[in-house]
Amino acid sequence: MTSVAVNEKEHSVPVVVYVLPDGERRKVEAVDGRSVMQTAIDALVPGIVGECGGEMSCATCHVFVDEDWAGRFAPVSEDEAAMLEATAAEPTEFSRLSCQLPCTLETDGVVIHIPDEQ
């Protein structure tokens, strides 16, 4: 008798786990290549405003990438670092603008913490 291994994580779309300020977790399926910000807005996840529509000019999509996932995205650019200085919530080493974070199968399952204020 032969057995077939099944990859339980195998699926065709990336998933983002948003953690709201009250601790509620929301799992959202994303379109590959779409930003963490736009995915949240499309799914009506509260707390990510994205006033500029992802043009990196408002910092209202500030999030904290879970420590275990922080190294999976490209480093913060100079422009993003400058915008992170203008966030309503105090930035940390895990702060990112969610408009700069693409959803991909490589980031499938990423945990994103939403700050108390934008």
Secondary structure as GFF3:
##gff-version 3
##sequence-region A 1 118
A	DSSP	beta_strand	15	19	.	.	.	ID=ss1
A	DSSP	beta_strand	25	29	.	.	.	ID=ss2
A	DSSP	alpha_helix	36	42	.	.	.	ID=ss3
A	DSSP	beta_strand	62	65	.	.	.	ID=ss4
A	DSSP	three_ten_helix	67	72	.	.	.	ID=ss5
A	DSSP	alpha_helix	78	84	.	.	.	ID=ss6
A	DSSP	beta_strand	95	97	.	.	.	ID=ss7
A	DSSP	three_ten_helix	98	100	.	.	.	ID=ss8
A	DSSP	three_ten_helix	105	107	.	.	.	ID=ss9
A	DSSP	beta_strand	110	113	.	.	.	ID=ss10
###
